[in-house]
Amino acid sequence: MRRSFTLLLPGLFALALLAPATLLTTSPVAAAPLAPVGACSTGVGNAGGQGIICNVTIVNTITATGGSATLTVHECLGSAGDPTDGALGHTCTTTTYSLSTPITSVIQCDGSANGGGGKLLCSLAITNSFVGIDPGATVVTVNQCVGSGGGITTGCNPLQSTTNAAITQCNGSANGGGASLTCSATGTMASALVVKIDQCNGSANGGGALVNCSASMVNAVVGATSSPSASVSPSPSASVSSTPTSSLSPTPTATPAPNSTLPPTGTVSDGSSNSSTPQFALLICLALGGLAVAAVVTQRRRINS
């Protein structure tokens, strides 16, 4: 039984080492694009003097076998002076969605607020949390402010036109006379989960319109500290407990051994056997003496007869 358990231990140890490695090397499953219920302010507010607010936050959680997402959408449609005033019969709404897969595509605020004096305020913030997976994060690529602002794009940061970029926004927008354009794109993109953002394109092209759009993407690893703590703690406890047991146990068992073969015990036993030798010799002498006397008596009787 002990030999079987000893042979089983190496197999269990090998399995414990292979499990984290499998977790870290397995690619996440394909995620779904943003559902239609999550897109906001696309193709709306195109009458003159209308204002739009669209603020979206997304938290993706990515694991080796899939993931999930939490989506919050805050949307307002009102006058350009104050999009929250409900002047068009629309009140501001804030809705939160829980999705069973990470979000990989967002399209919003496109083709909107194109009337004269329109206002478009649009923002998107995405946080990708990778559980035990290396995201392979690099600086986000951007394609924005191309063909926008009537050629004046001083409010664009950065001013880039990267093909197939992670963030594509503010292209073909704010081209009306006196329009204002402010667009920013920041963060990192991840090779482990490709997310695409498309917003504020072909929007606010009326005279005196205003466009203010921002997009950010952050990638982070979570749960990375649990693996080292789990692997370190068993090692000291196993080595400390086994070492004293194996080194101290032979000492008590070795000390009684000399006591069982003490010289006094052997000496006493040998002395009792040697004391019988003189007694045996005395008996022989008496027997020989008796035979001699018997022989003399017999000889005398023959002579007298």
Backbone torsions as a table, in degrees:
resi	resn	phi	psi	omega
1	MET	NA	-43.1	-179.9
2	ARG	-65.1	-37.8	-179.6
3	ARG	-65.6	-39.3	179.6
4	SER	-64.4	-42.9	178.6
5	PHE	-64.3	-37.3	178.8
6	THR	-63.9	-38.9	179.6
7	LEU	-71.7	-26.2	-178.7
8	LEU	-74.7	-31.4	-175.9
9	LEU	-57.7	-47.1	179.7
10	PRO	-58.5	-35.5	179.0
11	GLY	-65.8	-42.1	177.6
12	LEU	-64.1	-39.2	-180.0
13	PHE	-64.7	-41.4	178.8
14	ALA	-64.1	-38.3	178.9
15	LEU	-64.8	-38.9	179.6
16	ALA	-64.5	-34.0	179.1
17	LEU	-74.3	-35.4	-176.2
18	LEU	-75.6	-29.9	-176.1
19	ALA	-60.3	-51.4	178.6
20	PRO	-63.1	-35.9	-179.6
21	ALA	-63.9	-38.6	177.9
22	THR	-65.0	-39.2	179.6
23	LEU	-62.7	-40.2	-175.6
24	LEU	-76.1	-25.1	-175.0
25	THR	-97.9	-13.7	-179.6
26	THR	-74.3	133.0	-179.7
27	SER	-81.4	145.1	177.5
28	PRO	-67.5	152.5	179.6
29	VAL	-70.8	162.4	-178.8
30	ALA	-63.1	135.3	-179.3
31	ALA	-97.4	162.4	-177.0
32	ALA	-94.4	150.2	175.1
33	PRO	-70.2	167.7	-179.5
34	LEU	-61.2	129.7	-179.5
35	ALA	-66.5	154.7	-179.6
36	PRO	-56.4	-30.4	-179.2
37	VAL	-66.6	-20.8	-177.4
38	GLY	-88.6	-22.4	-179.2
39	ALA	-71.5	140.1	-178.8
40	CYS	-132.2	151.2	171.1
41	SER	56.0	45.6	175.1
42	THR	-107.8	121.0	179.2
43	GLY	69.0	34.6	-178.2
44	VAL	-128.9	168.8	175.0
45	GLY	63.9	35.0	-175.4
46	ASN	-92.3	0.6	173.7
47	ALA	-79.1	155.4	-177.2
48	GLY	-61.0	143.8	175.3
49	GLY	73.0	20.6	-179.9
50	GLN	-101.8	148.3	-179.3
51	GLY	-124.8	145.8	-176.4
52	ILE	-129.4	137.4	168.9
53	ILE	-122.8	129.8	176.8
54	CYS	-140.4	106.7	177.7
55	ASN	-118.3	120.3	-177.3
56	VAL	-124.5	133.8	172.6
57	THR	-123.6	139.4	-179.3
58	ILE	-132.7	132.8	172.9
59	VAL	-120.5	108.7	176.3
60	ASN	-93.4	136.7	172.1
61	THR	-116.1	119.9	-173.9
62	ILE	-116.2	125.3	176.3
63	THR	-116.5	178.5	-179.5
64	ALA	-69.0	-19.3	-177.4
65	THR	-113.7	2.1	-179.8
66	GLY	158.2	-120.4	179.8
67	GLY	147.7	-167.9	-178.3
68	SER	-154.7	178.0	-179.6
69	ALA	-151.4	147.4	172.0
70	THR	-119.9	124.2	-174.7
71	LEU	-120.0	129.3	176.1
72	THR	-123.0	126.1	-177.2
73	VAL	-120.3	122.5	174.3
74	HIS	-115.4	121.0	-172.0
75	GLU	-136.4	135.7	177.5
76	CYS	-135.5	144.8	175.0
77	LEU	-138.0	113.4	-177.8
78	GLY	-152.2	-146.5	179.5
79	SER	-81.4	159.5	179.5
80	ALA	-64.7	-32.2	179.1
81	GLY	-67.3	-36.2	179.3
82	ASP	-152.9	94.1	-177.9
83	PRO	-61.1	-12.3	-178.8
84	THR	-91.8	0.7	-172.1
85	ASP	-78.8	-9.4	179.1
86	GLY	66.7	24.4	-176.7
87	ALA	-62.2	-25.9	-178.8
88	LEU	-97.0	14.1	179.8
89	GLY	82.3	11.1	178.7
90	HIS	-111.2	127.0	174.1
91	THR	-94.5	156.5	177.1
92	CYS	-67.8	140.0	178.4
93	THR	-126.6	145.2	174.1
94	THR	-128.8	120.5	-175.8
95	THR	-129.3	137.7	177.7
96	THR	-115.5	133.2	179.8
97	TYR	-120.1	143.9	172.9
98	SER	-113.3	119.7	-177.1
99	LEU	-112.0	150.7	-175.9
100	SER	-86.8	-2.2	176.8
101	THR	-137.6	154.3	176.5
102	PRO	-64.1	152.2	178.3
103	ILE	-91.1	129.5	-176.9
104	THR	-118.6	-3.1	-178.2
105	SER	-150.0	132.3	177.8
106	VAL	-131.3	127.6	175.7
107	ILE	-127.3	119.0	-177.5
108	GLN	-156.5	160.1	174.4
109	CYS	60.0	23.8	177.7
110	ASP	-93.4	141.6	177.0
111	GLY	61.7	36.5	-175.6
112	SER	-124.2	162.2	175.9
113	ALA	53.9	42.4	-177.0
114	ASN	-90.1	-0.2	177.8
115	GLY	-77.4	162.4	179.2
116	GLY	-57.6	133.8	179.9
117	GLY	70.9	16.2	-179.9
118	GLY	-69.5	157.6	179.2
119	LYS	-132.9	131.0	179.0
120	LEU	-126.6	114.5	176.7
121	LEU	-116.0	108.3	-172.0
122	CYS	-134.4	134.3	178.8
123	SER	-142.8	150.5	178.2
124	LEU	-143.4	128.2	177.6
125	ALA	-127.5	121.2	-179.1
126	ILE	-118.1	131.1	173.4
127	THR	-119.0	120.6	177.3
128	ASN	-105.0	115.3	-179.9
129	SER	-104.7	113.2	-178.4
130	PHE	-96.7	121.5	-177.7
131	VAL	-91.7	103.7	177.8
132	GLY	66.8	19.8	-179.0
133	ILE	-125.7	137.3	175.7
134	ASP	-77.0	116.4	-176.5
135	PRO	-70.6	-21.5	-175.0
136	GLY	64.1	49.0	-172.7
137	ALA	-76.5	139.0	174.0
138	THR	-136.8	167.8	179.9
139	VAL	-60.2	135.1	-175.6
140	VAL	-64.3	140.9	175.9
141	THR	-90.9	148.4	-170.5
142	VAL	-135.3	141.7	170.8
143	ASN	-135.3	99.9	-175.4
144	GLN	-148.1	157.9	176.6
145	CYS	62.0	29.8	176.7
146	VAL	-87.8	122.5	-178.9
147	GLY	67.3	36.8	-176.4
148	SER	-127.0	167.2	174.1
149	GLY	63.2	21.4	-177.9
150	GLY	57.9	30.8	-179.5
151	GLY	88.8	-5.7	178.1
152	ILE	-104.0	107.0	-174.3
153	THR	-124.2	35.7	-178.7
154	THR	-66.6	-17.3	-179.7
155	GLY	-91.1	13.0	-178.3
156	CYS	-102.6	128.7	-178.5
157	ASN	-141.8	109.1	-0.9
158	PRO	-87.6	166.8	176.0
159	LEU	-97.0	96.5	-175.5
160	GLN	-135.0	157.6	176.4
161	SER	-136.6	54.8	-179.4
162	THR	-73.9	133.0	178.7
163	THR	-71.5	139.1	178.8
164	ASN	54.5	44.5	-177.3
165	ALA	-74.4	160.8	176.6
166	ALA	-69.5	-36.1	179.4
167	ILE	-120.3	117.8	176.5
168	THR	-121.7	114.8	-175.5
169	GLN	-154.8	161.0	173.2
170	CYS	58.9	29.3	176.3
171	ASN	-94.0	136.2	179.7
172	GLY	64.7	36.1	-176.6
173	SER	-126.5	162.4	175.4
174	ALA	55.0	47.4	-178.6
175	ASN	-101.3	1.4	177.2
176	GLY	-76.3	159.9	-179.9
177	GLY	-60.9	134.3	179.4
178	GLY	72.5	15.5	-179.6
179	ALA	-76.4	156.3	-179.7
180	SER	-121.7	138.1	-175.7
181	LEU	-133.8	122.0	174.7
182	THR	-135.3	116.9	-178.1
183	CYS	-138.2	138.3	178.4
184	SER	-138.2	146.2	178.2
185	ALA	-138.6	126.0	-176.1
186	THR	-140.2	165.2	171.7
187	GLY	112.3	-160.3	-178.1
188	THR	-130.3	153.8	173.9
189	MET	-113.4	160.7	-174.2
190	ALA	-123.6	136.1	177.0
191	SER	-74.1	-23.6	-179.5
192	ALA	-75.3	-21.0	175.4
193	LEU	-149.4	107.1	-178.5
194	VAL	-83.3	121.1	179.3
195	VAL	-119.5	133.0	-179.1
196	LYS	-116.8	137.1	178.6
197	ILE	-119.0	129.9	178.4
198	ASP	-134.4	110.9	-177.5
199	GLN	-153.1	157.6	174.5
200	CYS	58.1	31.7	178.1
201	ASN	-99.4	135.9	-179.5
202	GLY	64.3	36.8	-174.8
203	SER	-124.3	161.1	174.3
204	ALA	50.0	53.0	-179.3
205	ASN	-98.0	6.0	177.4
206	GLY	-79.1	161.9	179.2
207	GLY	-60.4	135.5	179.1
208	GLY	70.0	15.3	-178.8
209	ALA	-76.2	161.3	-179.6
210	LEU	-130.2	133.1	176.3
211	VAL	-124.9	127.1	174.6
212	ASN	-136.6	103.7	-176.6
213	CYS	-126.8	144.2	177.1
214	SER	-142.0	146.8	176.8
215	ALA	-140.6	134.6	177.2
216	SER	-137.3	146.1	-179.8
217	MET	-138.4	124.3	-178.3
218	VAL	-123.6	135.9	178.1
219	ASN	-121.6	134.4	-177.3
220	ALA	-145.2	153.5	175.8
221	VAL	-101.3	129.7	178.0
222	VAL	-119.6	155.5	178.7
223	GLY	73.2	13.6	-177.8
224	ALA	-75.2	-24.2	-176.3
225	THR	-81.3	-12.9	-176.7
226	SER	-72.1	-32.9	-177.4
227	SER	-65.1	-48.6	178.9
228	PRO	-60.8	-39.6	-177.6
229	SER	-66.0	-35.6	-179.3
230	ALA	-70.7	-33.8	-176.7
231	SER	-83.2	-27.2	-176.5
232	VAL	-78.9	-41.1	-171.6
233	SER	-64.0	-39.9	179.8
234	PRO	-66.8	-29.9	-173.7
235	SER	-63.3	-51.4	179.6
236	PRO	-63.7	-40.7	-176.0
237	SER	-65.4	-37.4	-179.3
238	ALA	-69.3	-40.4	-176.4
239	SER	-74.1	-36.3	-177.1
240	VAL	-70.6	-42.5	-175.5
241	SER	-71.0	-34.6	-175.9
242	SER	-79.8	-32.5	-174.8
243	THR	-65.1	-51.0	179.8
244	PRO	-62.4	-36.5	-177.4
245	THR	-63.2	-44.9	-175.8
246	SER	-73.4	-30.8	-176.1
247	SER	-85.1	-30.4	-175.2
248	LEU	-90.8	-28.8	-174.7
249	SER	-63.0	-36.6	179.3
250	PRO	-67.9	-24.3	-174.2
251	THR	-63.9	-52.0	-180.0
252	PRO	-63.7	-36.6	-177.1
253	THR	-71.8	-24.1	-177.9
254	ALA	-79.9	-27.1	-175.0
255	THR	-71.3	-37.4	179.7
256	PRO	-66.3	-21.4	-174.6
257	ALA	-57.5	-47.5	179.3
258	PRO	-64.4	-32.7	-178.2
259	ASN	-64.8	-29.5	-178.5
260	SER	-73.2	-16.2	-179.7
261	THR	-122.8	40.5	-178.9
262	LEU	-65.2	142.1	179.6
263	PRO	-57.6	-39.8	-179.4
264	PRO	-56.0	-38.0	-179.6
265	THR	-63.2	-45.7	178.6
266	GLY	-65.9	-37.5	-178.0
267	THR	-65.9	-43.4	179.4
268	VAL	-63.4	-42.4	-179.8
269	SER	-64.1	-42.6	179.8
270	ASP	-68.0	-36.6	-178.5
271	GLY	-64.3	-39.1	-179.3
272	SER	-66.5	-32.0	179.5
273	SER	-76.4	-32.3	-178.9
274	ASN	-75.0	-25.9	-178.1
275	SER	-67.7	-15.8	-179.6
276	SER	-83.1	-12.1	-176.1
277	THR	-67.1	-48.3	179.8
278	PRO	-61.2	-36.5	-178.5
279	GLN	-64.5	-39.4	179.7
280	PHE	-66.5	-39.2	179.0
281	ALA	-65.4	-38.1	179.0
282	LEU	-62.3	-40.1	179.6
283	LEU	-64.3	-37.0	179.2
284	ILE	-65.6	-41.3	-179.7
285	CYS	-62.4	-43.5	179.4
286	LEU	-62.5	-39.1	179.9
287	ALA	-65.7	-42.5	178.4
288	LEU	-64.5	-39.0	177.9
289	GLY	-62.4	-39.2	179.2
290	GLY	-64.7	-40.1	179.3
291	LEU	-65.0	-38.2	-179.7
292	ALA	-65.4	-42.4	178.7
293	VAL	-63.4	-40.7	-179.4
294	ALA	-64.3	-37.5	180.0
295	ALA	-66.7	-40.7	179.8
296	VAL	-64.2	-43.4	-178.4
297	VAL	-64.1	-41.2	-179.0
298	THR	-65.4	-38.7	-178.0
299	GLN	-66.5	-41.0	179.9
300	ARG	-64.6	-39.5	-179.9
301	ARG	-64.1	-36.6	177.6
302	ARG	-65.3	-38.6	-179.5
303	ILE	-66.4	-42.6	-177.9
304	ASN	-68.5	-29.2	179.7
305	SER	-79.6	NA	NA
